[in-house]
């Protein structure tokens, strides 16, 4: 693909299009193609720069990935896996994750990337729900799989990565691929997976209920070209770091398809244990990372460090997604680095839907404008299109064409799929409003909105105000039933080191919110906790806070 040179968002909107080849398969049609081209000396040969937790760096070329994925595809085929079989991957950020994904694409098996925090109970649920036939896991996960294995009748192929020895019935990854052929010819006819065939399955994060199975087809990688080339602003030879775990969709947003399609190199830091902002800054400086993407929480920690002590001169473009970025962090980061932060919005079910691009002026707090290729509107409760200034649900028009990157539906859950795909729209379940310039301002999940004294209050607005105070590290805002107002705003807060709960601090935080945002939005209740309830992907479970409050009210 050739990146367009456009001077404005409107020009890109009018010129951008995606060519989707028939029976497209990323592993054969792009990964192997890039490998073959770079082997002849053209283009960027470096696919991944990998740094492990001990700081050891290894560079991997596209040619190496082509051979390694072909070896593993042959191993999995010999184990009886075929097109359509589902394979769970639990590999942290090990290089074997990328090899395993590509091997599955070549074989036509369907990878199910999964987080390392899964318990045996979680494994049983996911294996049986998705009819998983194979698992490729790091040795630190093996014991949990073994504990779950008696209740997982569908499992037939188990591969362990790392470790001195494997339990009975397991393959040792290193030994198996060493003996396998480095050639895996592209299958022909019905054996080739591509186009509308299933590519991968994500389990949703489960912020509002049990995780759902989100299916994407083989055209999905092409949808991430916008992510890599335009939102991350990547050029050939760039070194890009997206700070994401491979168990979740954000990893393939920023560590896989779009970055390689744009000609860039993916930087992977496989850190373990607690996140330490100073260590991250050391990685950015030492390896001359050029573009960087992280959730707002990470930026909040980074701006608390003395950034002047790190050489970030190679860094030229920064992006964020996953939650709202509050104004103070945007301005602190720009003041210390000279770089704005470009926000974006999407879901596990989609690729990038809304974004702030390099050709646009960032508006702190706005997620940007509709990404080219996505027809985004806001609809009210009656189904009317909302004019600027009015809040509505973010919806994608699909009646006249499905955007490249939109999921096919929730597997084995037709009722849930029908509830979000109806009347010619995909309903995201998220609320926003749009200004006169076409910029969207995210409010939160439909179920998270608070109705108080006739006002509708988005939790992100209040959370953003709270975390701009030096005493607050994290905040979750929910509504509490109230006889007079219907609901009142409650904030559940994690304090920064050096601060302790007190009536004086509560009053200071309330006054701070009144100054930063509309006074009626201030939290009338502030609850101090050591940590917020979260999904295993790190997303705040406001529904759990609401449930706790409801149970407490009954006592």
Secondary structure, DSSP 8 states (H G I E B T S, - for coil): ------SSHHHHHHH------TT--HIIIIIHHHHHHHHTT-S--EEEEEEETT--EEEEEHHHHHHHHHHHHHHHHHTT--TT-EEEEE-TT-HHHHHHHHHHHHHT-EEEE--TT--HHHHHHHHHHHTEEEEEEETTTHHHHHHHHTT-TT--EEEEESSS---TT-EEHHHHHHTS-S------GGG---TTSEEEEEE---SSSS--EEEEETTHHHHTHIIIIIIS---TT-EEEE---TTSHHHHHHSSHHHHHTT-EEEEEE--SS--HHHHHHHHHHTT--EEE--HHHHHHHTTS-GGGS--TT--EEEE-SS---HHHHHHHHHHHS--EEEEEE-TTSSEEEE--TTS---TT--BEE-TT--EEEE-TTS-B--TT-EEEEEEE-TT---TT---EETT-HHHHHHHEETTEEEEEEEEEE-TTS-EEEEEEGGG-EEETTEEE-HHHHHHHHHTSTTEEEEEEEEEEETTTEEEEEEEEEE-TT----HHHHHHHHHHHHHHS-GGGS-SEEEE-SS--B-TTS-B-HHHHHHHHHHHHH-
